[in-house]
Amino acid sequence: MKRVIVESLKDKVEKELKSYIERTEDNKLPTEEQLATQLGVSRQTIREALANLTQKGYIAKRKGKGNYILKSVLKTKMRVDLSQDFATIIDSLGLEPSQKRTFIQERSGNEELAKRLDLDPNEPLLDFRWDYYADGQLAIQGYVSIPKKLFAKIPEDDMVYGKENVQIDSLYTNHCSQDVSHNIIKVSATINSVTSQAFGLDPRTILMFWDETFYNYLDQPIGVCDIFFNPNILQMSMVSTHEQIFR
């Protein structure tokens, strides 16, 4: 049974305002009082919704002058500062997302991984591959390594269609006795001939690469993931506001 998500009034108002700023030809929003009257809600609800839209970069607030609409941000796709749910990002491009998780192997003896996970090199790891597809074409490939001791049993391979939110850290939620507190991502570029060929690219193609480490609430590393992106489908972006850069 799927979890039922109840949308709050603030979220509904935020959606209404985002829809409005996408449609309008103006570069400035009406006043808070005017918006509250138009939508039939309190000014406090309007303020909360506007604060969220400002945080996401869609509008810029200038004291004494009002809220300005940033069309350049509205046009920006694949924003990893808003979401790292790859199925949602693929769906936002108008492409049909699907994803497949495959168990690869059990292994030990990798000193680099053992160091990253604060393990003895002889402790076994389970390796998985997580493939994301866009209209049936491989868009993202992730290689996940998690200590075997965290699993009660090896999960079966899985395939998910549509934009259902099934992220890589669901391995912990569904199959381990761990909850992910946070991830640390290091972004770089690399050549990986195997993945490039899986993408249908020249083996020498330079790929954007995420080196990701998962942590639990005790701040202990509980897994790593190497993620590669198909440059013919995905070109990730990020929006930074003036306040974020110069604060």
C-alpha positions in Angstrom: 0.0 0.0 0.0 1.4 3.4 -1.0 1.8 6.1 1.7 -0.8 8.8 1.4 0.7 12.2 1.4 -1.6 15.0 2.7 -0.8 18.4 1.2 -0.7 21.3 3.6 -2.4 24.6 2.9 1.1 26.3 2.6 2.2 23.7 0.0 -1.1 24.3 -2.0 -0.6 28.0 -1.9 3.1 27.6 -3.0 2.0 25.6 -6.0 -0.6 28.2 -6.9 2.0 31.0 -6.7 4.5 29.0 -8.7 1.9 28.4 -11.4 1.1 32.1 -11.4 4.7 33.2 -11.8 5.2 30.7 -14.6 2.2 32.2 -16.5 2.5 35.9 -15.9 4.2 38.3 -18.2 5.0 40.6 -15.2 8.4 40.5 -13.5 7.0 41.5 -10.1 4.4 39.8 -7.9 1.4 41.6 -6.4 1.7 42.6 -2.7 1.2 40.1 0.0 -2.2 41.6 0.9 -3.3 41.4 -2.7 -2.2 37.7 -3.0 -3.9 36.8 0.2 -7.2 38.3 -1.0 -6.9 36.6 -4.4 -6.2 33.2 -2.9 -8.5 33.5 0.1 -5.8 32.8 2.7 -4.0 34.6 5.5 -1.0 36.9 4.8 1.0 34.6 7.1 0.4 31.6 4.7 1.4 33.8 1.8 4.6 34.8 3.6 5.5 31.2 4.3 4.9 30.2 0.7 6.9 33.2 -0.6 9.7 32.3 1.7 9.9 28.8 0.2 9.8 30.2 -3.3 12.6 32.7 -2.4 14.7 29.9 -0.9 14.3 27.9 -4.2 15.4 30.9 -6.2 12.2 31.5 -8.1 11.7 35.0 -6.7 13.9 37.7 -5.1 12.7 39.9 -2.3 13.8 43.5 -2.1 13.1 45.3 1.1 10.5 48.1 0.5 10.2 47.2 -3.2 8.5 43.8 -3.3 9.1 40.3 -4.8 10.6 40.0 -8.2 10.1 37.0 -10.5 13.3 35.4 -11.8 12.3 33.8 -15.1 15.9 32.6 -15.8 15.6 30.3 -12.7 12.2 29.1 -13.8 13.7 28.0 -17.1 16.6 26.1 -15.4 16.2 22.3 -15.6 17.8 19.4 -13.7 18.5 21.4 -10.5 20.4 19.3 -8.0 20.1 22.0 -5.4 16.3 21.2 -5.3 16.3 17.5 -5.7 18.7 14.6 -6.0 15.8 12.1 -6.7 16.9 11.1 -10.2 13.6 9.7 -11.2 11.9 13.0 -10.5 14.7 14.9 -12.5 14.2 12.6 -15.5 10.4 13.0 -15.3 10.8 16.8 -15.2 12.4 16.5 -18.7 9.3 14.9 -20.1 10.9 11.5 -20.2 9.6 8.3 -18.7 11.8 7.2 -15.8 12.5 3.7 -14.7 15.2 2.2 -12.5 16.7 -1.2 -11.9 18.7 -2.5 -8.9 21.0 -5.5 -9.4 23.1 -7.4 -6.9 26.6 -7.8 -8.3 28.8 -9.6 -5.8 30.1 -10.1 -2.3 33.7 -9.1 -1.8 36.4 -8.1 0.7 40.0 -6.9 0.6 39.5 -3.5 -0.9 41.6 -1.3 1.3 40.4 2.0 -0.1 36.7 1.2 0.5 37.5 -0.2 3.9 39.2 3.0 4.9 36.2 5.1 3.6 33.8 2.9 5.6 36.0 2.6 8.7 36.1 -1.2 8.3 38.7 -4.0 8.6 39.7 -4.7 4.9 38.6 -8.4 5.5 35.0 -7.4 6.3 32.8 -8.4 3.4 30.9 -5.8 1.3 27.8 -6.3 -0.9 28.0 -4.5 -4.3 24.9 -3.4 -6.2 24.4 -1.6 -9.5 21.6 1.0 -9.7 20.5 1.9 -13.3 18.2 4.8 -14.1 16.6 4.9 -17.5 15.0 7.8 -19.5 12.5 6.5 -22.1 14.3 3.2 -21.9 17.8 4.7 -22.5 20.4 4.4 -19.7 20.8 7.8 -18.2 22.5 7.2 -14.8 24.5 4.3 -13.5 25.4 4.0 -9.8 27.6 1.4 -8.1 26.8 0.9 -4.4 28.9 -0.8 -1.8 27.5 -1.5 1.7 28.9 -3.6 4.6 27.3 -7.1 4.5 26.8 -7.0 8.3 24.1 -4.4 7.9 21.9 -6.8 5.9 19.7 -9.6 7.3 19.8 -11.1 3.7 20.8 -10.1 0.2 17.9 -8.2 -1.4 16.4 -9.5 -4.6 16.9 -7.6 -7.8 14.2 -5.0 -8.3 12.7 -2.9 -11.2 10.6 0.2 -10.8 8.7 2.1 -13.5 7.5 5.7 -13.4 8.6 8.5 -11.1 8.0 6.6 -7.8 10.5 8.0 -5.3 12.8 5.0 -4.8 16.2 6.4 -4.1 19.5 4.6 -3.6 19.3 5.0 0.2 16.1 2.9 0.2 18.4 -0.1 0.5 19.0 1.1 4.1 15.3 1.8 4.8 14.0 -1.4 3.4 16.8 -3.9 3.9 19.2 -2.8 6.7 18.9 -1.9 10.3 20.1 1.7 9.5 18.6 5.1 8.7 20.6 7.5 6.5 21.2 10.8 8.2 23.1 12.5 5.4 25.2 12.1 2.3 28.4 13.8 1.4 29.0 14.1 -2.4 32.2 15.0 -4.1 31.7 16.0 -7.7 34.4 15.4 -10.4 34.9 14.2 -13.9 36.4 10.8 -15.0 36.8 8.3 -17.7 35.1 4.9 -17.2 35.1 2.9 -20.4 32.7 0.2 -19.1 30.0 2.8 -18.1 30.6 4.9 -21.2 30.0 1.8 -23.4 26.8 1.0 -21.4 25.7 4.6 -22.2 26.4 3.9 -25.9 29.3 6.4 -25.9 32.9 6.3 -26.9 34.9 4.5 -24.2 37.1 7.6 -23.8 34.2 9.9 -23.1 34.6 12.1 -20.0 31.7 11.6 -17.6 30.4 13.7 -14.7 31.0 11.6 -11.6 29.6 11.7 -8.0 31.6 10.1 -5.2 29.0 9.7 -2.5 29.2 8.5 1.1 26.2 7.7 3.3 26.2 8.3 7.0 23.8 7.2 9.8 22.7 9.4 12.8 25.8 8.4 14.8 27.8 10.0 11.9 29.2 6.6 11.0 29.9 5.9 7.3 27.5 3.0 6.2 28.0 2.9 2.4 29.5 4.4 -0.7 28.2 5.0 -4.1 29.9 6.0 -7.4 27.4 7.6 -9.8 28.0 8.3 -13.5 25.7 10.5 -15.7 25.0 10.1 -19.4 26.0 13.6 -20.9 23.6 13.1 -23.9 20.6 13.0 -21.5 21.5 14.8 -18.3 23.4 18.0 -17.6 22.9 18.9 -14.0 22.5 22.5 -12.9 22.5 24.5 -9.6 21.1 27.9 -8.7 22.9 30.1 -6.0 21.4 33.3 -4.8 23.5 36.4 -4.0 22.8 35.9 -0.3 24.1 32.3 -0.5 27.3 33.3 -2.3 28.2 36.4 -0.2 26.7 35.7 3.2 
